[in-house]
Amino acid sequence: MLLFAPPALQAPAPAEAPRAPLTLDLAGALARARHENPMLRAAKARVDERRGLITSTRADALPQLTLIGDFTRARDVSILNSGFADSAAQFGLSPSSLVGARSIYTTQANLTQPLFYWGKLGTAIDIARMGEKEAAYGFSTSELDVLHGVAKAYLAVLAAQAEQEVVETRRKTAEQFVSDVKAKLEAQTATELDRLRAESELLAVIPEALQADANVKRALEVLNGQLGLDPKTPLALAELGQLEPASRPAGAERSELAQLRQQEAMYRANEKIITSDLRPKFDLSASYGYQAGKSDNLFKEPYDTWKVSVTMKFPVFDGLRSSGKRAQNTAQLEQVKQTRIDRERSIAIEQSTADRELEKAVALDEAARKAHDATMEALRMSRESFDQGLITSLDLLQAERAERQAESQRRRAALGLWSARFDQRRALGLAPL
């Protein structure tokens, strides 16, 4: 008896139903990236890490309390090597009675507290807080980079889809042209040369259609990656529309510069820590507990033991370790300072370049819209001339192709205007929207 049907008799696996596309506008894409982008999550985790470092650094300045419970059984023979062991026989004591195994029970509470470190502990806490701010500035930089990356990826998808629509329209027009020429060829109102030209136009646009389709898929995969989605997730993106002219927005302080300034402050504060390592330090230590040879005597008088001490540590020679740390810290401070200066100059150039590119994008957008209007009028006149028999279908096809190209240039110019606006806002330290 067969328990399983042979492969030939098994029903084919049902095909996976296509998923409904995820509908997004630019604001929704940016909001999703803020919560789902893995790079932003990593940057946020870095801020949490620095926040935890503040707590661990502050612990070094607080009292440390430790409870100890200990049981020790030992045989100590050091007394046999003393002068007392040589005279023990005169008192009737055997060596074995002096070195018998003993048990010791200990319960104790130990307390340690740094007293004076020349500001080292307080400065370390301040540096930890600076580190949290530095990580927060780094998160702001990562957030702006990710959001503008999402905006550019969004524009790339729209541009690829617009190009695909233009190429698809050209392909349909070329197919219709081939059909018309074949019909005219049968009616002997067209020549074989007209048919070859029509088929040549169709064959030329097919590779462009395949490339346009591949570009759309690639752009969608990139955007999905920025949004933290599966690369194959279908998306339905809303059009951006025509960008309205606006005045130059007021810029904010660039987080990159604020982060570098915070690093400079951290290195300057670290100089105080290095200096304190060369000065004497004072610590308080105290302990209280019980120690007995029998467990029944624990927590009883007079088996209680205590100790209080104030210790001073004065470093005399550390092998020039502190000198090396100071030289390293000074060099790192200079590196960060020069990096900040270079970054300030780069940002100034970036802002002026973004302003010029925006002006150029505005001019290109206006020129592309006017060119599209002209080609639309030319196409209208070409259709009227074709209906009157004044031009051939090939002339009409060329007019339609010119209109499609002008439409493509118009849409690219409109998206280029959005891209230039995004670049200007990034140069000013602002989010895309």
N, C-alpha and C positions, 0 to 999 in steps of 0.2 A: 504494500500500500504506500502510495506516494504521500509524503507529508508536505512537500513543497512542489509547486508547479514548475515544470521546466522553464528555462529562460524564455523560450519562444512563446509559451502560454501565459506568461506573466503580463499583467496590464502595465503599460508604460507609466512611468512616474509622472504625476501631474506637473505641468509647467508652473513655475513660480509666478504668481500674479504680479503684474507690475505695480510698484509702489506709487502712491499719489505723490506728486511733487510737493516739496516744502515751499510754501509761499513766503517770500521775504521781501521787505523793502530795505533800503540802506540803513535806516535807523534800527530796524529789527536785526539786521546782520551785525551791526556794531554792538548792540546789546547782548546778542548771543556770544559774540567773541569775548566780551568782558567776563563772561561766566564760564565759558567752555574752552577757551584757547589754552593749550597745555603750557605755552611759554609764560602766559600771565599767571597761571596757577603756580608755576615754579618760582616766579618772582615774588608772588605773595607769600609763599612758604619761606622764602629767604627773609622777609620782614618778620614773620613769626619766629624764625630762628634767632634773629637779633633781639627780639623782645624777650625770648627765653634767656639769652646771654645776660641781659640786665639783671634778671633774678639770680642767676648763678654768680655773677660778679658781686652783687650786693651781699651775698651770703658770706663772702670772705671778711666783711667788716662786722658781722654779727656774731654773738657768742655761739660756740659749738659745744653742745652737751652730749656726752656719751655715757651710756650705762654698760657696765662690764660685769659679767658673771664668769668666774673661772674656777676650775678644779685642777689642781696640780699635785701629782705624786712623784717624789724625786728622792734620790739617794745621793747626798753630797759628801764627798770624801776629802774635801779641801782641809778639814780640821786635822786630818791625820798627818798632813805635811807642815803643821804648825808646831811651835814649841810646847804648846799645851799637851799635845799627844805624847810627847816624850816623857812628860811627868805624870800622865794620867794613871800609869800603873802604880805609882806611889799612893794614890788615893783609892786603889782597888777598882779602877774602872778599866774595862776591856775595850780595845779599839772597836769591836763590833757594836758595842752599845752606843758609841759616839756617831756612827755612820748608818744607823738604821733608816729604812725608808720612812718618809713622812708624807702625810697628806695635808694640803693647804686649800681651804675654801675661801674664795674672795668674792665679795660683791662691792661694787664701787661706782660712783658717779664722778666723771671727769668734766671739768669746764675749762675751756680756753677762750681767751678774749684778746684780740690785738688792742693795744693801748695807744701807741703813737707811732705812725709810719711816715711822718712828714708829708701828709696829704696824698700818699700813694693810693690808698684804698678809695678815698673819695674821688680822686681823679680817674681811677679805673672805672668807677660807676658812671662818671660823666662821659667817658669815652664809649662805654657800652650804650648809653643813650644816644650819643652822636652816631654810633653805628646803626641804631634803629632808624634814625632820620636819614642816614646815607642810603640804607636799604629801601626806605620809602621813596626817596628820589629816584633810585634805580628802578623801582616798580613803576613810577610815573613815566620814566623814559621807555620802559618796555611796553607799557600800555599804549603810549602814543605810537610807537613803532608798529605794534600789532594792529591798532585801529586804522592807521593809515595804510598798512598792508592789506587789511580787509577791504578798505575803500578802493584801493587800486585794483585788487583782485575782482571786486564787484564791477568796476569799470571795464576790466579786461573781458569779463563774461558778456557784458552788454555790447562791447565793441565786436567781439567774435560773433555774437548772435546777429548783430546788425549786418556784418559782412556776409554771414551765411544767408540771411534773407535776400541780400542783393544778388548774391551768386545764384541762389535758388530761383529768383525771378528771371535772371538772365537765362538760366537753363530752361525754364518753362517757355520763355519767349523763343529761344532757339528751337525747341521741340515744335512749337506752333509754326515757326517759320519753315521748318523742314516739311511739316504736313502740308502747309499751303503751297510750297514749291512743287511737291509731288502731285498735288491735285492740279496745279497749273500745267505741269509737265504732261499729265494725261490728257489735258484739254489742249495741248500743244500751244500754250501761251507762255511757256517758260522753256529755257534751254537746259541741257545737261550741265552746263557750267553753273547755272543758278542752283541746281541741286547739289553739286559738289561744294559750292560756297556755303550753302545752308548746313550741310552735314559737317563741314569743317568747323563752322562756328559752334555747333553742338558738341563735337568731340573736343574742342578746345576748352569748353566751360566745364566739362565733366571732372577733370582733375582738380580744377579750382573748387568745385563743390565738395569733393572728397576731402581736400585740405581744409576747407572751411569747417566741415563737420568735425574733423579731428581737432581743430583749434578750439571749437566750442567745448568739446569733451575735456580737453586739457585745462582750459580756463576754469571749468566747473570743478574739476578735481583739486586744483590749487585753492579755490575759494572754500571748498569743503574742508580741506586741511586746515585753513585758517580759522574756520568756525568750529573745529573739533568734531566734525562729522565724518562718516564713512565716505571715502572718495567717490563711491558710486551712487551716493544719495542724489536723487533728482531734485532740482531746484527750479522754482518759478520766480524770477526776479522782476520787481516793479521797475518801470522806466523812471529815470531821474527828471526828465523834462528839461525845459530851457532854464539855464541858470540866470537868475535876475542879477543885474549889476548892483554892486554894493561897494561901500567905501572900505578902505583898508581897516581890518579889525585891530583893536588894541592888543598888543602881544603880552604874553606872560613871561615870567622868568623861566628860562630854559632849565629843565630839571637836570640836564647833564652838567651845566655850570654849577648849579646848587650842590649837586653830588660831589663835584670836585672840590668846591669850597669846604664842604663838610669833611672831606678827607684831609684837607690841609689842617683844619682845626684839630682833627684827631691826632695827626702827627705832631703838632705843636704841643698838645696836651701830653702826649707820650714822652716828651722830653722831661716833663716833671717827674714822671715815674722812673725814668732812667736815673735822674739825679737823686731821687730818694733812696735808690738801691745802694748808694755810696754813703749813706748816713746811718747812725745807730737807730735801732728799732726796739720797742718795748712791748713785751707780751705778758699777760696775766694768765696764770694757770692755777687751778684749784681742784682738789679731789676730796671726796669724803666717802667712807664705806666701812666695811667690816672684813676682817681677815682672821680666820681661826683654823685650828687643826682638826676640829670636829664640826660637823654641820649643825649640831645642836647648839653650838656657841655663837652662831651667826646672829646678828642683830641684838647682841647683848653686850653689856659693859663687862670688862674693859677692852673688848675686842674691836672697838671702833677705831678707825684710823683716818687722819685727814692731813692735807698738805696745801699750803698756799705759797706761791712764788711769783715774783716779778723778775723777768729775764730781759737783759739788754744784750742785743747782738750788734756788734760793731764790725762791719766788714773792713778789713785792712788791705787785702790784696786778693783780687778775683781773677788774676791772670789776664787783665785788660779786657775782660768780657764787657764791662759797662762802656768802656771807651769804644769798642767795636760796635756796640748797640747804638751809641750816640751817632757815630759816623754813618751807620746804615740808616738811622732814622732821618738824619739831615739830608742824605742823598735821596731818600724816598720822598721827603717833603719837596725838594727841588724838582723832582720828576713830576709830581702832581701839579706843582705850580706852573711849570712850563707847559704841561698838557692843557691846563685850564686856559692859559694865554693863547695857545694855538687854537683851542676850541672856540674861544671868543672871536678870534679873527675868522675862523671858518664859518661860524654862525652869521657874522656880519655879511660875508660874501654870499652865503646861502639865502639870506633874506633879500638882499638886493637882486640876486639872480631870480628868485621866485617872483619878485615884483615885475621884473622885465618880462619873464615868461608869461605871466598873467596878462600883461598888456598885449603881448604878441598873440596869445590865445584868443583874446577878445577880438583883435583885428582879423585873425584867421576865421573865427566863427562868423563874423559879419560878412566877410568875403565869400565864404562857402554858402551861406544862405542866399546871398545875391546870385551866385553862380547857379545854384539849384533853381531859383526862380526863373532865371534866363533859360536854362535847359528845359524846364517844364513848359515854358511858352514855345520854345523851339519844337518840342515834341507835339504840342497841340497843333501847331502849324503844319508839321510833317504829316500828321494823321489826316488833316484836311486835304493836303496836297495828294496824299495817297488815295483818298476816296475820289478825288477828281482825276486820278490817273496821271498826275504830273510827275510822280516819283515812283520808283520801284519798291518792292517789299524789302529789298536789301537796304535801301536808304532809310526806310522806316525802322528796320531792325537796328541800324547804327544809331538813329536818333534815340530809340528806347535804351540802347546800351549806354549812350552818353548820359541820359537822364538817371539811369541806375548808378553810374559812377559818380555823378554829382550828388545823388542822394547819399551814397556811401561816404563821400567826402564831407557832406554836411553833418552827418551823424558822428563821424570821427572828430570833426571840429568841435561839435557840442560836447562830446565826452572829453576831448582834450581841454576844453575850458574848465570842466569840472576837475580834471586832474591838476591843472595849474592852480585852481583855487585850493585844492587839498595840499599841494606843495607849499603854497603861501602860508596856510594855517599851520602846517608842520614846522615851517621855518620860524613862525612866531610862537611856537610852543603850545598850540591849540589843537583840540581834537578835530576830526573831519567835519562834524556837525555840532 
